[in-house]
Structure formats: C-alpha cells, structure tokens
C-alpha cells in the first residue's frame, strides 16, 4: 500500500512538472508526512500489531484510518495531479458528488462506528485476512469522502455547503454515541474470547472495551475539526465566487434578475 501510493504520487508529480505545471513542495511533504507516515505508524506499529488481540487497539486503528489518514493525504492534493479532463469527469460523476459531501460522510462513519457495538466487530478483529483488507479498504473509503469534499467547492452552491456545515455539527454528537455506549456498557459486546489476558499489563476484557469506547469518542470528536475547517474554507470560496458573479453584472442585468426573482422565476 505504501509503495503503490508513493510511486503513483511521485510519478503524477513528475508528469505535472513535465507539462509545465508547478507543484509546490509543501504538498508533496504534506502527502508523505501527514498521510503516508501516520499510515505506516498505525499499520506497522502497536495498533496494527495488536489490533487482533486488543479491542481498543482495533477500534483506534479503524478510527484513525478513516479519519486521520485521509485528512493527511488530502494535504497533498492528489486530485490536482489528475489531468484536468479526467478530474472534471470524475468530480462530475454522481458517485463522487454523493460521497463528496458531509451528509453521506456522517451516515457512513456512524454506520462504521456502530459495528463496534455488535458481534461483527469481534469477527472482523480476529480474522487475519479481514484485518489485512481493512488496512487498505478503510483509508480508501475515508479518502473517497474527504478528497472530493475538498475539490467540490465550485460545484456545490453556498446553500448546500451551509447545510453540510450545519450537519457536520450534528455529526459531532452522532459520532460520540457508539463510543459512549461502549464505555457505559457493563458487558462485553463483541462476544469473542481473545488473548487479552496473555500479558499481565493488558486490560481485562471489559476494561479493554471501555478503553475502546474512550478512544473512539476522542478520535471521532478530534477528527471532526479538520472537516469543519474544510467546509468553512469551501463556504468562503463559494461566497467569493457568488459575490464576484454579482459584481460583474451591470445595473440593468441586476435589476432584471431582481424582478425575475420577485416573479418567482429562476
């Protein structure tokens, strides 16, 4: 995963420079330092190694892969490296426009976190093949939501972005519910016996679940801040574009548009 992502990004940067399009070094640094480096630390470090044995390691790993890693990858602006024609068709596609808004992101992330409240989480956690697949699928799903969200500011209207912004505040509450329920529940939810007692300093099964709830709650609330920042930037850009469009109108065109609006015409 790291090798494929690094190679694809560097080749795209080289093609962009060969076309005479400058590419800021800070974007390349951001892609590797904020995107791929955290991914390597998560997957190859403690969280990835003990994800199958510890509930809190598994939950924290998934939360970071769907929140933090895509946000870091977005700092490298990989969609800007795609040829203009391909990028425009990609952003105009219905699937991209559906996933590239905070409404769908709220539902998808809430659904993922609710899985931790069911025995499905235990099945996913102890299956080695699923564990490996999650390391690829989860960050791709997160990127499919975050990357279009940054690029669709010119497509979505200011009103639509305002609705997204308000919904993002609702997401702050929705994302905390699964973590709170895991923290307050006094019975183990995933029903999978594991090796949590194999090492003396590991927590008990129930305490392990409580730690998982704490980490999901913390990561979800903390990771919502970049989403709010992205939506605020999109809102400001959209407002500037709309304001410029009004400024470019002549007095006669503006008066005619006002009269059409009062008549209920578009």
Buried (B, 14 or more C-beta within 10 A) or exposed (E): BEEEBEEEBEEBBEEBEEEEEEBEEEBBEBBBBBBBBBBBEBBEEEBBEBBBBBBBBBBBBBBBBBBBBBBBBBBBBBBBBBEEEEBEEBBEEEEBBEBBBBBBBBEBBBEBBBBBBEEEBBBBBBEEEBBEEBBEEBBEBBBBBBBBBBBBBEBBEBEBBBBBBEBBEEBBEBBBBBBEBBBEBEEBBBEBEBEBEEEEEBBEBBEBBBBBBBBBBBBBBEBBEBBBEBBEEBBEBBEEEEEEEEEEEEEEEEEEEEEEEEEEEE
